[in-house]
Amino acid sequence: MKSVQKITLAILIAANFCVLSIGQAAVNLVGVGTEGIYEKDSQGALWGVSRTLGRAKKIVKFTGKRGKYTPTTYSSSFVPKLKALGGSNVHNKDGYIDQIWPLPNGSVLFSADVNGKNYLYKLNPKTNSVGNNKPKGNKAGYNNRQAVMNIGQSKGIHHSDIRALHQRSLLIANYKGKPPVLFFGEYNARKGRVIGAAGDAVTLWKSLDMGDTWSKVIAWNTTGHQTDHIYGLKQNPYNGWIYLLFGDDTREAGIVAWDGKSLAPPDNTAIASMKRYKGWKSIAGTASVRTGDITFTKNRCIWMPSLDFLSTQNTSADGFLHSQQANFDLTNQQQGGKVPYQNNIPPILGLTATNGDIYWASYRSKSLAEQKLHVWKSINAGVSWSVTKINIYNTWTSVPTNLLITPWGELAVSGRGILFNKNKNAATGTTAYLTR
């Protein structure tokens, strides 16, 4: 029986991916899990959701390794029984956990979607409780089930479809000798939004108390319209600067670098104009700077443009998609290596391993594109790229929750609603594991 199982697994894995290598080794699929793995913590545990343990309505912590996980379910995170910030009634509606961020102090932030409205919650794993009430005296705290943020709320109105895009929507920024600072960038996907009107805003938020309270850093679109979304946030490990990534349209796309200390420009400052302010740098206005993530070497930023259609959006003279690179201050932008690319399967998440290898994962737009996610690898700082194509079994638009390296060294691509196996239950999505 064991030999039959091994042969069957080998056939499934072989049938589930293909590789195109351009002068270097590619990643290889080694397994698919039915759990949705969202993030790892500093202790080596993985956090996510499970199809068999509350589906996407409850947080699950996984310890151990792939195929041998020991799960711990947190019943207090059950989304229908949670409340809005300032609310007295539980949602009592179907909803799901969208993203999970374990924090350095042991608590966990997670975002949830309930009928299109999005919330940020705080879980205390030690007491299995969720809330925004701080401990007082002998009272444990964090147990009133209220959100710490109604994402997309402005002037008392909680607008729908303003949310986190993926794991890079929330940044835990570290500064030497100081407590971590959290930043959250809104991804505004409202349908029929009106330029400059209520519900069009995109805001960068900051928390100095591990997510208990949030204050605005800067907002856009409260007068006029400067950008559609914040795609993601990333801290440069070499100089500590924070990078903000914007899209969608070419005129709105941009990358902004901020020292994390200087005062923010006025609200509604155009992305291209932010470099005029002390402590801020920016490049904007071309498809080459539309990206969902950014990676770093010791002296350069490297990213992949997140293009839907190469023929209409590409800025490269040779007609291929190329990775891009620039100095840390975003000067001297240059074209990198050719990226094996197909329309409607754009790069969206990247990471740099400790050995310097760079990885990127795609999403897939609902379209006639092949039913696969792509994972790219470069071992030479973006001079060349290989691609591995992984079968998916859902037809809707699929954006990974995260691209991460597991505690045992494999690459993991996961996300709610992405199916790497043929089980059509999309409640939690699944996780693909790859060798590096």
C-alpha positions, -999 to +999 in steps of 0.1 A: +000+000+000+028+025+009+045+019-025+012+025-043+007+057-023+042+069-032+037+062-069+003+079-069+018+110-052+046+111-077+022+110-106+000+137-091+029+160-085+044+154-119+010+162-135+006+193-115+035+214-127+059+221-155+092+240-155+107+265-180+143+273-170+164+301-184+200+292-175+193+283-139+175+258-116+138+263-110+117+254-080+099+221-080+065+212-066+068+186-038+034+186-022-001+201-019-018+207+015-055+212+021-047+237+048-043+274+040-010+286+054-009+324+057+022+333+078+049+320+101+058+334+135+092+339+152+088+306+171+085+286+139+048+280+140+026+285+110-008+304+111-037+299+088-071+282+084-082+247+079-110+232+058-117+206+085-112+229+115-137+258+111-130+263+074-120+300+069-140+312+099-114+303+126-077+308+130-055+277+133-019+275+144+001+246+129+032+232+145+054+205+130+061+199+093+042+195+061+020+164+062+026+160+100+010+192+114-004+195+149-032+221+147-045+244+175-078+260+167-088+294+183-126+293+188-127+329+198-118+340+162-151+325+148-160+354+125-199+354+128-196+360+165-173+390+163-183+426+163-174+458+145-153+485+162-177+503+184-204+477+177-226+460+203-240+432+181-222+403+167-221+400+129-243+368+129-235+365+092-213+344+071-178+357+068-142+346+064-107+353+076-087+370+048-052+375+062-033+367+094-003+385+109+014+371+141+031+399+160+064+400+179+046+402+213+027+369+207-006+384+197-021+380+163-039+404+140-062+391+113-085+407+088-120+393+081-146+400+054-183+400+064-207+407+035-181+428+017-172+449+048-137+443+062-124+444+097-091+441+115-091+420+147-067+412+175-063+377+190-047+369+223-036+333+218-028+328+255-064+335+266-081+324+233-099+358+232-105+385+206-111+422+212-098+457+214-101+464+252-067+466+268-061+447+301-068+467+332-058+455+367-070+419+371-091+420+339-076+400+311-086+423+282-089+417+245-121+398+250-150+422+239-149+407+204-147+442+188-124+450+159-094+473+163-102+488+129-132+490+106-112+489+074-124+516+050-144+536+075-143+574+071-166+601+086-186+574+104-194+554+073-179+519+069-174+515+031-174+480+016-147+464-005-118+483+011-095+457+024-060+440+025-048+428-008-024+402+005+002+396+033+022+427+024-008+450+032+004+451+068+040+458+077+057+452+110+085+478+108+115+474+131+138+502+143+170+497+163+164+503+200+127+511+195+095+491+197+081+479+163+057+501+144+028+487+124+016+501+091-015+491+071-022+501+035-058+500+022-066+482-010-097+499-024-117+477-047-151+494-045-172+490-076-186+522-091-164+545-069-167+581-078-135+602-081-129+622-049-162+612-034-169+592-002-156+557-005-128+566-030-102+572-003-070+552+001-053+556+035-019+546+050-024+538+088+001+535+116-001+518+150+024+523+179+007+499+203+008+465+184-025+472+166-047+483+195-052+518+180-045+533+146-038+568+133-037+581+097-003+588+081-016+601+048-047+597+026-054+600-010-085+607-031-103+628-005-099+656-030-095+645-066-081+611-074-044+602-071-043+564-070-066+533-069-049+512-043-020+505-020-007+472-033+017+465-005+043+478+021+078+465+026+107+476+048+142+476+034+164+454+057+195+473+048+185+509+055+152+507+073+132+527+048+096+518+041+084+513+005+048+519-006+036+503-038+007+518-057-016+509-087-035+503-109-036+525-139-002+535-155-007+572-145-014+561-109+012+534-105+043+542-084+068+532-058+074+555-028+103+552-004+100+568+031+125+570+059+097+562+083+104+593+104+099+624+083+065+641+084+041+629+057+033+652+027-002+667+027-031+645+019-038+640-018-002+646-029+004+630-063+026+599-061+051+615-085+053+646-063+061+629-031+098+630-038+097+668-032+093+663+005+121+656+030+125+619+037+104+608+008+114+595-027+092+583-055+090+571-091+057+570-109+037+571-141+048+541-161+037+504-161+072+495-151+066+507-115+033+490-110+042+461-086+026+441-058+059+437-039+095+446-039+127+428-029+162+440-019+199+432-024+226+449-005+225+480-028+195+477-051+157+473-051+144+446-075+108+441-085+086+426-112+060+448-130+025+434-123+011+437-159-022+422-171-015+425-208+021+426-221+012+441-255-007+471-242+011+478-209+048+469-214+074+496-217+103+474-228+115+480-263+120+443-271+084+434-262+093+411-233+085+416-196+116+425-177+122+427-140+133+462-128+158+475-104+168+508-089+190+524-062+175+525-027+165+561-033+147+549-065+171+567-088+188+550-117+159+526-126+172+499-150+158+470-168+167+435-155+164+400-170+136+387-192+107+372-173+089+341-188+054+356-188+019+350-201-009+376-201-033+376-172-008+357-149+010+387-134+037+387-107+023+398-073+044+386-044+082+384-039+108+375-013+145+372-010+160+342+007+190+344+031+213+331+004+202+359-020+179+339-043+148+358-053+114+343-057+081+357-071+046+342-073+019+353-097-018+356-094-042+346-122-070+368-136-103+352-145-097+348-182-087+325-210-052+323-196-039+289-187-052+276-154-019+279-135+000+300-111+036+308-120+065+309-096+098+325-107+133+322-093+165+341-099+199+331-084+217+362-099+198+392-086+173+393-115+198+389-144+178+358-154+147+340-143+132+305-144+095+297-140+076+268-126+039+265-135+015+250-110-019+238-119-049+253-101-085+241-102-105+273-097-117+295-126-121+327-107-094+354-101-068+340-077-045+361-056-022+343-032-023+352+004+014+348+008+047+336-006+069+324+023+097+301+032+086+275+058+106+268+090+120+236+073+131+255+042+105+248+015+087+275-004+050+278+002+024+296-019-011+298-004-043+316-004-080+315+005-099+305-027-069+291-046-072+254-052-041+234-059-060+202-058-093+191-074-114+195-043-139+222-053-145+234-018-129+269-019-136+278+017-100+279+027-080+273-004-049+252-003-011+255-001+015+244-027+050+234-013+081+237-035+117+229-032+141+258-035 
